[in-house]
Every structure is written in C-alpha cells, then in structure tokens.
C-alpha cells in the first residue's frame, strides 16, 4: 500500500463516518472526523517525527532522547538510515500507529489496498 492509498482510505472512511453520524443525529456537522484529523496532521505527522529522529540521533542515551522514544511507544527509525530516510520512515510508521492503531475518535478498520479498475 502506498502512502497515498493509505490517506485515500483514511479520508474515505472518515467521510462515511461523518455522513452516518450526521444522518443519525449523532453529529451536527458532516466534517467532524475530517476536521479533527486534518488539524492535527502537520504537527503530529511531520514535525513530531522530525524532532523524534533529530533528538534520538543528536542526543542518544539522554533523557530527552528517551522521552521522544517513549512518546511514540518505542517506534524509532533504524540507525542505518540517512536522516532524511529515517524521517520518512518515522512519518510512515507513526502515521500507521496514530491513524490505525491509536485512533482516539472516528475509529476505522485497518486500511485495505484499493481494488484496481482493471485494464
């Protein structure tokens, strides 16, 4: 599954939840899941992984580095990756944890690879 397919699956699922909750009266808006998720994207999915890799690599073994590792349940990029590759690795793996395993609200089942339309 590509990262783009992952996001397409998440947004499509949130849209279904929002529509269902709006129709049943559980929500007064059709954008609850999408808005909550989209507003946390830049910090949680780009900046935090960067800082996590940065502190773990520049201050190994310190309380600061250990705090960043604990903050992501021990998910940390392998040391043999370049910084940029480690950052991308971190973004992908934190995204999976945050948007599939953790999901405080708007829970969705694990993503499924889209079925191709054929030739």
Backbone torsions as a table, in degrees:
resi	resn	phi	psi	omega
1	UNK	NA	130.9	177.2
2	UNK	-80.7	164.5	178.2
3	UNK	-63.4	-36.6	177.9
4	UNK	-64.2	-43.5	177.8
5	UNK	-62.7	-38.6	177.2
6	UNK	-57.3	-48.9	-178.3
7	UNK	-69.0	-36.9	176.8
8	UNK	-60.3	-42.1	178.7
9	UNK	-63.1	-45.8	-178.3
10	UNK	-62.8	-50.6	-177.5
11	UNK	-64.6	-39.1	177.9
12	UNK	-62.5	-41.4	178.9
13	UNK	-66.5	-43.0	178.7
14	UNK	-63.6	-37.7	178.7
15	UNK	-61.8	-41.7	178.2
16	UNK	-63.9	-42.7	179.0
17	UNK	-63.5	-46.1	179.4
18	UNK	-59.2	-44.7	-179.5
19	UNK	-64.4	-44.7	179.2
20	UNK	-61.1	-47.4	-178.4
21	UNK	-65.3	-35.0	177.6
22	UNK	-67.3	-45.4	-179.6
23	UNK	-64.3	-36.5	-177.9
24	UNK	-85.1	-4.2	179.4
25	UNK	85.4	2.1	179.5
26	UNK	-69.2	-27.6	179.5
27	UNK	-131.5	148.0	179.5
28	UNK	-92.0	-2.2	-179.3
29	UNK	-134.6	158.6	178.0
30	UNK	-93.0	5.5	-173.4
31	UNK	-122.8	20.7	-176.1
32	UNK	-59.8	-55.4	-177.9
33	UNK	-65.3	-46.6	-177.0
34	UNK	-62.2	-43.1	-177.9
35	UNK	-68.9	-46.5	179.9
36	UNK	-59.8	-44.0	-178.4
37	UNK	-70.9	-43.8	-176.3
38	UNK	-66.7	-34.8	-178.3
39	UNK	-71.3	-23.8	179.6
40	UNK	-93.8	-3.9	-175.8
41	UNK	-59.9	-54.8	-173.2
42	UNK	-58.4	-46.0	-177.7
43	UNK	-72.7	-50.9	-174.6
44	UNK	-72.5	-28.8	-172.8
45	UNK	-108.7	-11.1	179.9
46	UNK	-122.8	-55.6	-175.6
47	UNK	-70.9	-47.4	-178.5
48	UNK	-59.8	-45.2	177.1
49	UNK	-61.3	-38.1	177.9
50	UNK	-60.8	-50.6	-179.3
51	UNK	-63.3	-37.4	179.4
52	UNK	-61.1	-49.7	179.6
53	UNK	-64.9	-43.3	-178.8
54	UNK	-57.7	-53.4	-176.5
55	UNK	-68.1	-37.4	179.8
56	UNK	-66.5	-35.3	-178.7
57	UNK	-84.3	-33.1	-177.1
58	UNK	-92.5	-19.0	-178.9
59	UNK	-134.3	52.6	-175.8
60	UNK	-59.8	140.2	177.0
61	UNK	79.9	-4.8	179.8
62	UNK	-83.5	165.0	177.4
63	UNK	-62.8	-36.5	178.1
64	UNK	-59.9	-48.8	179.8
65	UNK	-63.6	-43.7	179.7
66	UNK	-63.1	-35.8	177.8
67	UNK	-63.7	-41.9	178.7
68	UNK	-65.6	-37.0	178.8
69	UNK	-68.3	-46.5	178.6
70	UNK	-60.2	-36.3	-178.6
71	UNK	-61.5	-19.1	178.7
72	UNK	-119.0	28.7	175.2
73	UNK	56.6	32.0	176.8
74	UNK	83.2	3.4	178.9
75	UNK	-78.9	111.1	-179.6
76	UNK	-143.7	141.2	-176.8
77	UNK	-61.1	145.3	177.1
78	UNK	-60.7	146.7	-178.5
79	UNK	-65.7	-24.5	-174.8
80	UNK	-79.1	-1.4	178.0
81	UNK	-87.7	148.3	172.4
82	UNK	-63.7	166.9	-178.3
83	UNK	-59.5	-46.2	-178.9
84	UNK	-65.6	-40.8	177.0
85	UNK	-65.0	-38.3	178.2
86	UNK	-65.6	-39.4	178.6
87	UNK	-63.0	-45.9	178.9
88	UNK	-64.5	-42.5	176.8
89	UNK	-55.8	-44.5	-178.9
90	UNK	-64.6	-44.1	178.9
91	UNK	-59.1	-48.3	-178.4
92	UNK	-62.0	-46.8	-175.5
93	UNK	-73.8	-36.4	175.6
94	UNK	-69.0	-36.5	177.9
95	UNK	-59.9	-45.7	-180.0
96	UNK	-60.2	-49.0	-178.7
97	UNK	-61.2	-49.5	-173.8
98	UNK	-67.9	-41.2	-173.5
99	UNK	-97.0	-8.6	179.1
100	UNK	-120.0	-53.4	-175.2
101	UNK	-79.9	-43.6	-173.4
102	UNK	-80.7	-61.9	176.1
103	UNK	32.9	80.1	179.8
104	UNK	-63.6	-38.2	176.7
105	UNK	-133.1	169.2	176.1
106	UNK	53.1	50.0	-176.7
107	UNK	-63.4	134.4	177.8
108	UNK	-124.5	152.9	174.0
109	UNK	-69.0	164.4	177.5
110	UNK	-53.8	145.4	-177.2
111	UNK	-65.0	150.5	176.7
112	UNK	-115.8	139.4	178.0
113	UNK	-62.7	133.4	179.1
114	UNK	-60.9	146.8	176.9
115	UNK	-84.5	130.3	-179.4
116	UNK	-72.8	152.5	-178.0
117	UNK	-77.1	-7.8	179.6
118	UNK	93.0	178.8	-175.4
119	UNK	-72.5	NA	NA
